[in-house]
Amino acid sequence: MSIFKQTNYILLVSIVLLSYACSPTKRIMVEFPQKPKNEISQDIQSVLIVNRAVDNTYTDLKTDSLQRLFYKKDFKLDTTINDLTAADTTIKVIGELLFESGRFDYVIPENRFLRASKNAFFSNAMEWQKVKELCDLFQTDAIVAIDMFEMQVATDLEDGSLFDPMQGVFVSALGAQMAVVYNVLIRMYDPVQQKVIVREVFKDTLYWENTAFDVRTLFAEFTPVKQALTEAGIAVALDFSETVGTSWKSEYRLIFDKGSSALKEAAALTDDADWTKAIQAWESIVEKSGSKSEKSKALFNLATACEIQGDIDCAIKYALESYNTAFHPITYQYLEQLKSRKNQQKNNTK
């Protein structure tokens, strides 16, 4: 490449990079709903949440008492822990997550640990007469029941090494590891259909580890077993809520916020999530502006607003109008993104 061509090439690249650095757009974070694995009929709007796995083997030791059981074994123990707090936390968090999804109301009764007959692994399915009685009593449409709740805790303490920056060498240290394996069965009972409409087993492992120069420092900074069990209970609730409730995925989108005072003022409205007024301002620009570039930017912003409101067809319509009014590279990229989401929606409905 000649010096002249090379200079022109560098200049071109610099101009492109500068144009991106001075982009007339701003990024906004938005959340889009994600379809649950099990779509529940709209006839079911409220649920009663209970636990049918808890029995007389469950205890509620305080944090220090439970921790001492592991210290007595030199933190080398692999055992099942039936912890009442973890079980109760799962119930409460399931309720909160289902409510926050905007899909369900919930009731957690004061006596939420129900006795149940069991086989070797989990509670037998609830009798339909009992399901109906409970739903009638608490005026709910269905029951969410935790019918198996197992927590296996494995801990280990071993010699290791850490780099000591003061001495500039590796020195002896201690390392602690902890794993909590949860194995939980949750059923959702529909008294009208007399059908178990959800039957899901959630199994996963959570890990914790830490290394320090001495035991005191090591365990001062290490997650207690009690807290680990509670966090595992929260993980179960998250798993279940994603199965039946709407989850949300955060993504970034662009809007034009430069080029005219009208565009700046309209874009500023989105800082307070005042999309209604912003849409009205962009519609006014489309209707009154004599600038094709400004019109195209306002149409692009309207496309983004439509997508955020869940109307992909509307978003594609405005994005196409923006593209045909005046060319902006990001409009083409956005159209491809919208088409991809449209195809994904079609596949989800098959």
N, C-alpha and C positions, 0 to 999 in steps of 0.2 A: 504494500500500500504506500503511495507517495505521501510525502510530508503534507502536501496541500489537501489530499483526500482525507488523510488521517486527522488533520486539524478540523476539517469540516465535519467529520464523523463525531469527534469529541464534542464539538459545538452543538451538534444535533442532539446527542445524548444529554448534554447539559441542559438544553432547552426543554427536553422531555421531562427530565427529573425536576427541573424548576417548576414546570407546569403542574406536576403532581404536588410539589411542596406548597404551591400557592393555590391549591385546589379550591374552587368556589363552592365546596360542599362541606358539610359537617356530618360526623358519624353520630348516630343515635342507637342506643341499645334497646331492643324490643324483645318481647317474649311471645312465642308461638305455641299454641296447644298441641300436644302430641296424643294421638289416639291410644287408648289403653289396650292391653292385651285382651282383656275380657270386657266387652261392652255390655253393661247392665241395662236392662229394659228401663225406659223412662217411667214405667209404673212404680219402680222402686226409687223413692226419693229420700227415705230415712231408714237408718239401720240401728239395731240394738247390738252393742258389742260386749261379748262375754268371753270368759276363759273356762274351758271344760277340762283343761289338762292339770290344773293345780290340785294337789291332794295333800295328805298329811306328811308327805316327804319334803314338802317345801318349807324353807325357813327364811327368816329375814334378819340375818346377822348384820351387825353394824360393820362399817368399813374396816375398822381396826381389828375386830374379832375375826373377820374372814381372812384378813391379811395374815394374822398370826398363824392360822392353820397352814398356810403355805410356807411361812418362815420356819416353822417347826420341822418342815421337810427340806430345809435348806433351799427353798424355792425350786425344788425339783419334784413336780407333782403333775399327774395326769388323772383328772377325776371329773365326774359329773357334778355340777352344782345346780340344785333346784332353788333358785333365788326368787323370792316373792316380789321384790322390788323390780327386777328385770321383767317379770311377767306382767306386773301392773303397768309399768312404763310403756310396754308394747301396746296395751289396750288404749291408754290415754293418747299416745302419739298417733295411733291409727285413726282415732276419732278426729284429732286436730287436723291431720293431713287430708282426710276425706272431706272435711268441712272447708278447708282452705282451697281445695280443688274446685269448689263451686258446684259440686255435683251432688253431695249428700248432706243431710242433717244427721245427727247421731245422738244416741242416748247411751250413757254408761251407768248402769244401775249401781246402787250402793252395795248390794250383794252380787258382785259380778263374777265371783268364782263359783261355778256351778258344779255340783257332784255329777259324775258320769261313769257309766260302766266302761271298762277298757279291755282291749285285747292286749297282746304282748307289746304293741308299739304305740297305739294312740287310742283316743276315746272313740267309742262306737258312735255312729251317726245319731243325731238327736231324733227322738220320736216326733212325728208331725203334729200330734195333738199338743205336745209341749211347745213346739215352735209357734203354733197358733195362739196358745194361751199367753205366751210371753209377748208376742207382737201385739195382741189385743190389749194386754195390760199396760204396755209402754207406748202404745199407739205408733208403732213403726211398721214398715213394709217388709222388712227382712231381718235376719239375724246374721251377724258376723261372729263366728265362734272359733277361738283358738283351741283346736282339738288335739294338738301335740305341741309340747314346748320343751325342747331339750337343749341344754347348754353344757358343752364339754370344754373344760379349761386345762390347758397344758402349759406348764412353766418350766424354765430351765435357767440355771446360773452356771456360768463357766468362766474360766480364765481367758483373758485376752490381752490386748495391748493397745495403747493410745500414744499418739505423738505428743510429747511434752515440748511446747515451743520455748519454754524457759531453758530447758537443758539441750534442746535440739536433737533429741533422740526418742526412740520408742521405749516406753516403760510399761511395766506390768499394770494390768487393769482388770476389771470385772465386767462381764457382759450378761445382761438379763434379757430373756425372751419370754413372750407370752402369746398364746394363741387361744382364741375362743371360737369354737365351732358350734354354730347353731343349726338346729334341725327342727323346723316348725311346720305344722300342718294347720291351714286355715280354711274353713268351709264357710260359704254363704248360703243360708237356707231361705228359700222362697215359699212361704206358707200357702200362697194361692195356687201355684203350680205343684206344690208338694215335691219340690225338686231342689237338689243341691246344685245351684247355678255356678258356683265357684268352688273348686277343690284344688288348692295349690300347696305344694311342699316347697318351702324355702330353706335352702341349705347353703351355707357359705362360711368362710373363715376370716376372722379379723386378727391382725397381727400387731404386736407392740414390741419394741426392742430399745435398749439403751446401753451405753457403755460409760463407765466412770472409773476414776482412780481408786475410789474406796466405796464400801458398801453403803455408808450413810448418804453420800452424795448420789449414788446410783438410785436408791429407792426414794429419795426425796423428790426426784424428778421423774419417777416411773409411775405410770398409770396404775392405781390400785385395782385389785381384782374386782371389787364391787362396782367400780366405775366402768370397767371393761364389760361386765355383764349388762349393765344398764345401756351402754353404747351399742351392744349387740342387739338388745331389745329394740332400740331406735332403728337399727339397720333393718330388722324384720319388718317394722312398721313401714319404712320407706319402700321396701320390696313389695309389700302388699298394696300400698296406695298406688304405686305405679302400675300394678296389675289391673286394678278396677277403676281408678280415678284418672282424671286428666292430669298429665304432667306438662311442664313448661320448659321449652328450650330457648335459651338466650342467644340472640344473633344480632349482628350489627347491620344497620341499613344507612343509606346516604340520603340527604336532602340538600337541595341547593339553597344556600343562605347568603349568597353574595350576587352582585350584579345590579341591584337597584334597592332603593330604600324600602320598597314594598316587599321584596323578597326577604330582606333582612328582618323586617318587622313581623312578617308571617312566620318565619323560622324561629324567631324568639319565643313565639307562643308555645312551641313544642317543649321548651325548657320546663314549663309547668304542666306539661301533658294536656294542654288545652287544644286538643285536635279539632274540635268543632269549629272554633274561631279560626284556626289555621287553615282548615279546608275552605271556609268561607272566603278568606283572604286570597288563597290561591285561585279559587273559582273566579273571583273578581279580576285578578290579573289576566287570566285566560280570556275573559270577556272584554276587558277594556284596553289591554296593552297593545301598542302598535309594533312592538318588537317581537320578532319571531323567536329570537333567542330567549327572551324573558318568558314568553308564552310556553316554550318548550320546557323550561326549567320548572315552571309552575305545574305543568301537566305531569312532569316526572314526580314532583312532590305529591301530587294527588294520587299517583299510582302507588307510592309508598304508603300513603295514608290508607288506601283501600286494602292493601295487603295486611297492614297492621290490624285492620278491622275484620280480617278474615275473608275478604271477598277477592279471590285470586282473579276471577274473570274481569272484575272491575279494574284491578291493578294492571292486567295485561292490556285492556282497552286504552287506559290512559298512557301507559308506557309506549304503545304503538303510536298514539297521537303525538306524543312527545318526540318520538323518533322521526316521524314524518314531517313534523313542523320545523325542527332544526336538529342537526346531528350533534350528538354528544357521545363520546366513546362509552361512558358509563351506562348510557341508556341501552345500548346493545347488550352489554354484559348483564344488566338487570333483567332484560327480556329473557335471556337464556336462563337466568336463575328462576324467574317466575314460571317459565315453561317446565323446568325441572320439578318445581313444587307441584304444578298442576298434574304432571304425570304420576308423581308420587301419591297424590290424593286419589287418582284413578285406581292405582294398584292397591291402595288400602281398602277400597270399597269392593274389590273383587272377592 
